[in-house]
Amino acid sequence: MFTAFKQLYDLARQGFTADLLKDILTIFYTPLAQVYRAANIADSLSDLQSFIADLIRTVESVEDRESPVSSSYHFVTSCQLVKMT
C-alpha cells in the first residue's frame, strides 16, 4: 500500500501532472463561478421554502378528509403556483 502512495506522490510531483490539474480546475471553475454569480440562490431557496410550506399545509388540511381526489387537486394547485412564481 505504501508503494501506491509513493507512486501517486511521484506522479503529482511531475510537472505535467500539476499543469494538467491546473488546466482542469481553470476549465471547470470559470463556468461554475459564472453560474453561481448569475443564479440567485436566495430566491430559489425562498421558492423551495414556500413550496414545502404549501405542501405541509395541504397535507394537514387533507388529513381529516377521506377523498384522495381533493388532496390531489390541492397538491397539483400548489405545484402550479410554485411553477408560476
C-alpha positions as CSV (number, residue, x, y, z in Angstrom):
1,M,0.0,0.0,0.0
2,F,2.9,2.3,0.7
3,T,4.2,1.9,-2.8
4,A,0.9,3.1,-4.2
5,F,1.1,6.3,-2.2
6,K,4.7,6.7,-3.3
7,Q,3.8,6.3,-6.9
8,L,0.9,8.8,-6.5
9,Y,3.2,11.2,-4.8
10,D,5.9,10.8,-7.5
11,L,3.2,11.3,-10.2
12,A,2.0,14.5,-8.5
13,R,5.5,15.9,-8.3
14,Q,6.0,15.7,-12.1
15,G,5.5,19.0,-13.9
16,F,2.9,17.9,-16.4
17,T,0.6,16.5,-13.8
18,A,0.4,19.7,-11.9
19,D,-0.1,21.7,-15.1
20,L,-2.9,19.3,-16.1
21,L,-4.6,19.7,-12.7
22,K,-4.3,23.5,-13.0
23,D,-5.8,23.4,-16.5
24,I,-8.7,21.2,-15.4
25,L,-9.5,23.5,-12.5
26,T,-9.4,26.5,-14.8
27,I,-11.7,24.9,-17.3
28,F,-14.4,24.0,-14.8
29,Y,-14.0,26.8,-12.2
30,T,-14.8,29.7,-14.6
31,P,-18.2,28.4,-15.8
32,L,-19.2,27.3,-12.4
33,A,-18.3,30.7,-10.9
34,Q,-20.4,32.4,-13.6
35,V,-23.4,30.2,-13.0
36,Y,-23.1,30.8,-9.2
37,R,-23.0,34.5,-9.7
38,A,-25.9,34.6,-12.2
39,A,-28.1,32.3,-10.1
40,N,-30.0,33.9,-7.2
41,I,-29.7,31.2,-4.6
42,A,-31.7,33.2,-2.0
43,D,-34.8,33.3,-4.4
44,S,-34.5,29.6,-5.2
45,L,-34.4,28.7,-1.5
46,S,-37.3,31.0,-0.8
47,D,-39.3,29.4,-3.5
48,L,-38.5,25.9,-2.1
49,Q,-39.5,27.1,1.4
50,S,-42.8,28.3,0.1
51,F,-43.5,25.1,-1.8
52,I,-42.7,23.0,1.3
53,A,-44.9,25.2,3.5
54,D,-47.8,24.9,1.0
55,L,-47.3,21.1,0.8
56,I,-47.4,20.8,4.6
57,R,-50.4,23.0,4.8
58,T,-52.2,20.9,2.1
59,V,-51.3,17.6,3.8
60,E,-52.5,18.9,7.2
61,S,-55.8,20.2,5.7
62,V,-56.5,16.9,4.0
63,E,-55.6,14.6,6.9
64,D,-59.2,14.8,8.2
65,R,-60.8,14.2,4.7
66,E,-61.2,10.9,3.1
67,S,-61.3,12.0,-0.6
68,P,-58.0,11.3,-2.4
69,V,-59.2,13.4,-5.4
70,S,-59.5,16.5,-3.2
71,S,-55.9,16.0,-1.9
72,S,-54.6,15.5,-5.4
73,Y,-56.2,18.7,-6.6
74,H,-54.6,20.7,-3.8
75,F,-51.2,19.2,-4.5
76,V,-51.4,20.0,-8.2
77,T,-52.6,23.5,-7.5
78,S,-49.7,24.1,-5.1
79,C,-47.2,22.8,-7.8
80,Q,-48.7,25.1,-10.4
81,L,-48.5,28.1,-8.1
82,V,-44.8,27.4,-7.4
83,K,-44.2,26.9,-11.1
84,M,-45.7,30.3,-12.0
85,T,-43.5,32.3,-9.5
